Amino acid sequence: MTDGIINVLKPCGMTSHDVIGFLRRVLNTKKIGHSGTLDPDAAGVLSVFVGSATRLLEYAAEDRKSYRAEITFGVKTDTGDDSGTVTERSSLPACSKEDFSSLLAEFTGRQKQLPPMYSALKFNGQPLYKLARKGISVERQEREIFIYRLQLLSFSPQKALLDVECSKGTYIRTLLEDICAKLGVCGTMSFLLRTSAGGFKIEDAVTLQELENSGEKYLLPEETAVMHLPELVLTDRQAWRITQGVATSMAEAADGLYSLKGRSGEFFGIGKASGGIVKGVKILHHAEKPQELI
């Protein structure tokens, strides 16, 4: 079985599911998943989990993401990007680059965001975008997001290019529309590139063409998914007990989740410490029984 993680450079024009289908064929395995869906018209970092690494998906550190996004001013669409139908037009912004940059500062920090109808969020079990395609709009709950950074790269009366660093669950399309509304004009997202997600960066991402020729070559170790967790190095006896499901006393371990490692660096999975007791919560590999216990 092929196990590990691939930092894929998703191209425009493919769904995230299309990428998974492609990799299932290339790697000859069905056990593949991904974190952080990208819209078909967006490109960039898509972290793909293969084999036993899929068990770590829920622990992947993707709470912080970065994007490069372009706004086209003067037009609004039903989808919030240029794949949709134009629903409204307006004049172009009359402000200067400096004024626009100052406006962006108002959109940093913690804030509420209303998810768009054209999204994969579900209402009564049905994705919102399917309802939107039927012309149905339903009430949605605002969600709390955090914008860590908004940097203006270029600006003209027609377009603006931004770098955005944000929390998981942020809709960049909606953020750009909200910025335009504050400016008093219409706007829509005309380009989106995810430049990082968790610890995965675009400069390290692999194209589908590269994967077609030698997919397994680009597999990263399973523990790459949990590199944000502190490591807990176990003795042979501790490793055997914990990977066998036995709660083990480790007074030095502060409460929290850990990446469990052996003394030789081997990765066992994820453990949780509470009150000086460590238990395995997601064990991928079992340690060998120490000689003194045989």
Secondary structure, DSSP 8 states (H G I E B T S, - for coil): ---EEEEEEE-TT--HHHHHHHHHHHHT-S-EEEES---TT-EEEEEEEEGGGGGGGGG---SEEEEEEEEEETEEESSSBTTS-EEEE-------HHHHHHHHGGG-EEEEE---SSSS-EETTEEHHHHHHTT-------EEEEEEEEEEEEE-SSEEEEEEEEETT--HHHHHHHHHHHHTS-EEEEEEEEEEETTEEGGG-B-HHHHHHHGGGG-B-GGGGGTTS-EEE--HHHHHHHHTT--EE-TT--SEEEEEE-TTS-EEEEEEEETTEEEEEEE-S-----GGG-
